[in-house]
Amino acid sequence: MLDKVEVRIPFSAALRPDFRFVPKELQYAGLSSIVNRSQHYAGTCDLLPFKLDAILHISFKRKGLRNHKLEFLHSGGKSLRQMSKIIGTVFDVEPAEMHLMRIDFAADMDGIPVAHLYGSVRVKFKRSTDAIGEFDYEVVGGRKLEYFRYGKSTSCLRVYDKPAECMARFQALLKRSNPDAEPPSFADLFGSPPNTVRARVERQAGGGRIPETLSTFGQLRNAASFNPFQNVEITPNTFPFPDPQRVGVSNSLKLAGIHCFVEKYGINRHVPHLTATAMLSA
Amino acid sequence: MDDYKEYLDKSRASSDLKVESIVDSYQRSVARQINGSIENSPQLQ
């Protein structure tokens, strides 16, 4: 899926009447205004109050043209038609002609734990071949979520536990739900139970590294024939690090421990060590 | 040791994962976004 989509809107583009107040509000950004301050733009405006699932970034304030950016929220659950409609509702432009600033190409791998992928996914880069993922984390909904990443943001491959990320956002979504109605379940919001085993493999493209064949919003019509994972390789026969959720904490420790012995002494020589360990624990 | 070997065998058996599977999953979901069938369907977005 196209999990994150951001489009550049030329500075000369006219805002639709309902949004012409935004530039006037920039002087109050961060104060009692619907417009917030931003590091790279003159201000940002959350369009949710207008029933649009997007954030408007107004007037790029670094060097170059003072273009705008429209960032779609929950892009993975939106059709191109819906995204196009949002662009056309905010700006008087031809949506298909807008250039892309960021796209995340994502694939959900059901039944595959993240730990398994960590052991087998390799990515070929121009400067280094067979790069192994680096662990990193981000904070979502007050929780620390670990993922592993190949390359540098904003042009990298990321692999993470999607249900865990949804669980981190779940509490915040519950707080925003109607207090008079029955609270939605995890499955209502995300379509699957929280114990689903699903790894998300995500290729981020941004920072001037948008594929040439998908440089405009209109060209996203061809996104299904594009392969964003052509640099990815799956290496067989590596030790898939045991997932405590699937095989239990105790078993995971045991399997990982045996694997360390096998790595150091070989599969035939480690037996005496294990026997000694077993005797100590008996 | 037997547990370890069994774990390796099972993992290898279940690790039919290929890059093609990742690409296929991506392309199927993008096709839904393009043809609009994804609208209003909850998923792990």
Interface residues (C-beta under 8 A of the other chain):
Chain A: M1 L2 D3 H74 S75 G76 G77 K78 S79 L80 R81 Q82 F105 A106 A107 D108 M109 I112 H116 L117 S120 K162 P163 C166 D188 L189 F190 G191 S192 T196 R198 R200 V201 L220 R221 A223 A224 S225 N227 P228 F229 V232 E233 I234 P236 N237 F239 P240 P242 V247 N251 K254 L255 I258 H259 V262 V271 L274
Chain B: M1 D3 Y4 Y7 L8 S11 R12 S15 L17 K18 V19 S21 I22 V23 S25 Y26 Q27 S29 V30 A31 R32 Q33 I34 N35 G36 S37 I38 E39 S41 P42 Q43 L44 Q45
